Every structure is written in structure tokens, then in C-alpha cells.
Amino acid sequence: MAQYMIVTRFNSGHDLATLRSRAALVKQKTVAAVPELASKCGAKFALLGCSIDAIDIFHTDDVDAVSRAANIISVHGQAQTEVLPVVGWGEYLSAFSSLKHEPPARLASAGDGARKYAVITKFPQGFDHATLPQRSAAVKHNIIAAAPVLTGKWSNEFIVLGGSFDGIDIVESDDLMAVATAANIIRVYGGCSTELAVAVPWNNYLAKLPQAAA
């Protein structure tokens, strides 16, 4: 099954105090107009401190439905959206190497209360994707050596196709210094630029926002 990501960037000057009511309207409109996506959203995060405000990841082959949902977010959420295909990191690497990529270990105890970060990567112009298997091995080796506390803490690893960035990893850890170290290792040994953001499950983020004045 295919996977798609809706990348959301709120319009400049949008009123944060109305985000809860706008999000409720977006949800209502999406349920009514695109009911086939009801069970297809694998994750939804607010990203704090980077150039992206939110991401939704859908497990579906129906890109038309995802595009309609993105349009609803744009219109009623006061935002700009992109719909981007995403591919699991290991699946993408397999196109360049016969070596098996070990998927990230899932955390048995991870949930909405776990601290999460997003590492967003961007390859430079002219980047040779055929070097990714070697770069990936170097990144993995150095993260294990420098930040062993992160072993098994990668809950998602995606290559993003056709957007303004090339990859996104979700890391679950209470050790911010270790996550920052890993992001720096990805930048140095992966040959890319990185952004590090706090990733908050969407409903948790909305619950912390103030209610709009009546």
C-alpha cells in the first residue's frame, strides 16, 4: 500500500487562538467529504521550531482522497499544504543496494506521552543517491557510537518524494542532547542539511492551546 504525507504550513499571521476551532472544522469537513480516509491516517504531528507546522501520514493508494483532505486543510485551516509520496527508508535504500536495511525497532511502551522529535533532512543539489547505502551505514555506526541511548528509538524513517525536503525521521527520547547529536551526525555523514523540531501528537498539541475568546 502506498503512503502519502500532507505537509502543512500555516498562513503568515494566522491566529493561533482560533486553531482549535479551525481544526475541529477541518475534521468535520474531512469526515463528511472524505470518509474513506477515516482509518487511513497513521500519524499526525504538530512540528514546533521548524519550517513545517504539521504533518499527516496516510496509508492508502487513494491519492485523490488525500488531495481532497489537503484542500480542506488549506481552505478551512488557513494554511498552505503539499501532498507528497513517502517511502520507507529501507525500501528506498533497496533500490541502490542489495544489502538488507534493518528497520527501526518499535518502542513497546511508546505512546502519546513519549517525548518525540522530528529530524528533517534536505539533500544538496546534485546529490548522488547511489551513495546512500554507504552514507546510511556511516550514519548508523556513528550514532550507535556517539548516542547509544537512541538505539531502538527511531519510530519512523521516511524518504519524501518531490517536496521541499527529502527525509523525515521521528525519534522518541527524553535525551535532547542525544537527538541533537544524531541530527548533527546525519548532517555530517549523510551529506545533507538537517532541521530538528519537537514533534507533538496533534490532539495533544490542540489540547494545550488557549480557547478563542467568545
N, C-alpha and C positions, 0 to 999 in steps of 0.2 A: 504494500500500500504506500502511496506517495505521502509526503509531508510538506506542508506549506506553513510559512510564518507571515503573520501580519505584523509589520513594524509600524509603530505609531509615534508620531511627533506632534505634540500639541501646538496649536497656532500661537504665535507670539502674542503675549498679553492676555491669554485665556485666564479666566477667573477660577483659581484653584478651589475657592469656596463652593462653586457650583458643580465640581467634578462628580460628587456622589450622585446628584440628581441627574446629571448627564449620563453617567454610567448606567443608572437604572433605566433611563430611556433607551439607551443603546441596547441593553439586554432585552428589554421588552420588544423593541422593533426587530431584533435579530431572531428571537424565538418565534415571532409571528411570521417573518418573511423568509427565514432560512431554517426551518425546524430540523432539516436533515443534518445540521451541524451540532445538534444538542449534545450528542455523546462523542463528538469527534475532537474536542479541544483537550489536548494532552497537558498543556501548561499555559498559564497566563501570569506574567510578572510585570510589575512596575519596576523600571530601572532608574535608580537615583544617582545623579552625579555624572551623567554622560550625555551624549548627543541624541540618545533614544529615550523616549519616555515610557514605552510599554511594548511588550511582545506577546503575541498569542501563537501557539504552535498547534496545528491541526493535523490529525492523522486521517487523511481522506484523499481519494482520487478526484473529487469534485472541486476543481479549481474555480469553476463558475460560482459555486456556493460560497467559497472563501472570499472571492472578489466582491460578491454582494454584501457579505458581512463587513468587509473593509470599507465599502462605500457608506454603510450605515454608521460606522465609527467616524468616518470623515465628516459626514453631514451633521450628525447629532452629538458627536463628541468634540467638535471644534478642533479638528486635527487633520494632519496630513498622514496618509497611510501608503505603505508599499506591500504588495503581496509577492513573496519570494519563495521559490522552491528551496527546501533544505534537504541535505543528505547527511546521514550519519558519517562521522569522521572515518571510522573503519571501512565503511562501504566505499567512500571516496578514495581512500588510500589504495584499496584493492585494484583500482584502475591503473595504478602505477607500479605495483609490486605484487609478487606472489606471496610475500610474507604475510602471515595472519596477524591482523591487528587485534590485540586483546581489548574487548570493550571495557568501559569504566565499570568498576564494581558499584552496585547499587547499595545504598545505605538502608539497612533493615529498619533502623529507628528514625530515619529522616522523615520529616513532615513539615507542615506549615510553620511550626515553631523553630525549625532549624535555621541558623544564620546562613544566608546564601549570597553569593557574589556572581556577577557575570564578567567574564573576560572576553572582550570584543576585539577581534583581530582584523587587520587590513593588510593585504599583500601589496608591495610596491608595484608600480607599472613595470611590465616586462618580467614579472616573477616566473621562474621556471617550476611549474607544478610537478614535473618529473623528479625534482629533488625532495619532495615532501616526505617520502618514506625515511630517508636518511635524516632529514631535519627533525621529523617526529621522534625518531629513536634518540637523537641527541637531547631533545627537549625532555623526553620521559626520563632518560638517565640522569640528567642534571636536577630535575625536580625531585626525584627519589633521593638523590644525594643531599640536596640543599633544604628540602622541605618534606621530609619523610612523613610528617604528620598529615599530609594531604593524600597519602595512599588510600585509594578506595573512596575518595571524597568527590570525584567528578560524577555528577548525576546526569549530565547531558553534554554531548560534544557534536556540534553541527558545522558543516560547511554550508554557507549561504550562497546561492547562485544568482548572480545578476543584480545585486543591490549595491548599496554604498559601503558595505563592509563584507568581509569574506568568511568570517567564522565567529561562532559564539559558543563558549563553554559555560556551564553552570557548575559552580563549585560550592560545596557545603562544608563550612568550617567556622569555628569560633576564633581561629588564629588569623587575624587580618594581615599580620606581617608575613606569614607563610604564603597567603594568597597573593600578596603583592610581589613576593619573591618569585612565585611561579609565573606571574604575569611578565615580570622582567626577563625570566629565562625564556619564555615563549617569544618575547621580542628579540632577544639576542640570538638564540639558536634557531628560532623559526624564521628569521629574516623578515619580520613584519612589524607593524606598529600595533600597539595594544591600548585599550581603554579598560579601566577597572571600575565597575559600578556595583552598588548594592542592589540585589535583586529581591524584591518583596512580593510574595504571592498577592495577586491583585486584590482579592477580597480583604486581606489583612491591611493592605495599604489604604483602601477606601474607608475601612473602619476607623482609622486614625485621623481622618480628615475632619475639619470642622463642618458642621451643618451650615448651609447657606441661611442668611438672615431671612426671616419671614417677611 
